[in-house]
Amino acid sequence: MNFKALFTLAIFAVVVACVILSFSSYSARNRAEVAIQSLAAKQQPVDPIQSQAREDVSNKIAQLRQFEHEIRVREEQATKKAMEEELMLEMQAAQERSLAQHERDKRDQAWQDYYKPPESCLGTLSGEISNRCLQQKIDAKKEFLRQYKTPTEKN
């Protein structure tokens, strides 16, 4: 085998190694690597240049595998971190909703304690009396909301 054929084989091996990197499927890369290795096994090294070319290709394949592994590890770490951050945000939002509900419940209880309708507004009411009682309740609610401060508003 002449030098030109060895050089062509080495170039072919490097091109195939680059193609292996671009495959998105791990199994496709493995099949290509097996094909390269079986091709290399069929031809026995004739001289040191061919042997060195094969060794270089094997080293490149090993480097590519290491690089792919490092990328997978980084992607897994990034995914895990994103999931943890999302969980923390969800927990914080749930806590805020719970606090808001607690404050609404507290305000509603304060309103119940604050407003007691007059005796004249209890029971079945006629038109004008009903309107007067309703207006009195609306005015009392406005005054209550003006005076009422939530714990976050007090600070």
PEPE-V645055 format. One line per field, one symbol per residue. ss: DSSP state (A for helix, B for strand, O for the rest). psi: psi as a letter, one per 40 degrees, with the letter a starting at -180 (. if undefined). burial: I if it has 24 or more other C-alpha atoms within 12 Angstrom, else O. A space follows every 10 residues. Layout:
ss->???
psi->???
burial->???
This chain:
ss->OOAAAAAAAA AAAAAAAAAA AAOOOAAAAA AAAAAAAAAA AAOOOOOAAA AAAAAAAAAA AAAAAAAAAA AAAAAAAAAA AAAAAAAAAA AAAAAAAAAA AAAAAAAAAA AAAAOOOOAA AOOOOOAAAA AAAAAAAAAA AAAAAAAOOO AAAAO
psi->hidddddddd dddddddddd dehdhddddd dddddddddd ddhihdiddd dddddddddd dddddddddd dddddddddd dddddddddd dddddddddd dddddddddd ddddhhiide eiahiicddd dddddddddd dddddddhhi dddd.
burial->OOOOOIOOII OOIIOIIOOI IOOOOOOOIO OIIOOIOOOI OOOOOOOOOI OOIIOOIIOI IOOIOOOOOO OOOOOOOOOO OOOOOOOOOO OOOOOOOOOO OOOOOOOOOO IOOOOOOOOO OOOOOOOOOO OOIOOOOOOO IOOOOOOOOO OOOOO
